[in-house]
Amino acid sequence: MRFQTIPAPHFNLEKTLCSGQVFHWTPHGRGFVGAISENLVYVEQAGASIRLPAEHAKLVAHYLALDHPLPAILQTFPDDPVIRVAMEFAQGLRIIRQPPWECLAAFLSSPLKQVRQIQAISLAIRKRFGRRLRRGEFEAFSYPRPEELAEIRLEKLLECKLGFRARNLLASAKMVASGGVDLEALRHCSAEEARRVLCELPGVGEKIANCVLLFAYERLDAVPIDVWIGRVLNEVYFAGRAKVPLRELKSFSAKYFGPYAGYAQQYLFHHWRLTYRRRA
């Protein structure tokens, strides 16, 4: 395997891959190993560059969104101390471009689960039902395609500790495999239409739909409001108010954080998830 080093300014590999937007990359040596679709990839940070297999340079650069003008994006955020601290904590974190089915399936496995548990589920499904990818010392597993997962018996999926999520994942795989939902076609829809279609899938509500819009379709204004983002908004921006309606939280986030609200959300999520209990 021939390696190549490519520029990656304003980028932090560990923060990007461990920020709760993707769940299957595992530490290996000085870097991480994982799969992009069915491509085995090893990547490591080398200062303001990354080192990776030469054959996958363009694929990985696109996946890691190295073309996002990150300094310009961050300048659009409001000037308040909460987002400033989150920006410093998550410096170099980028919103990556995931394959839509893999992203959707991962977040269908996420309700009421912590990031570490979602990672365990994702890796269990990949190892049990995906394709083994191996080259030299590197090994990873692809995620089973919708048509492959649709043929798996429910009791086999339950062995991956999915619980009630297994039925939704299986039913969604069947809808996608049958053409009932065309995930590629959603790239050409408005965000509102794509969100509506995604919410037709079993187990997909607005939060999961917004995760898929943000992390797979590059709709950088999408804001998934989970427990952590709800906590930030309620404790900081709506302090003193009780039971702020979800629609008001969504409206505030879109207006306050602007066209890159999804990036602001991810920086806040990463910071608060990792520091909230320590600060408390």
Summary of the structure (lengths in Angstrom):
residues: 280
radius of gyration: 18.6
end to end distance: 47.2
largest distance: 57.5
contacts: 867
relative contact order: 0.14
helix: 51%
strand: 12%
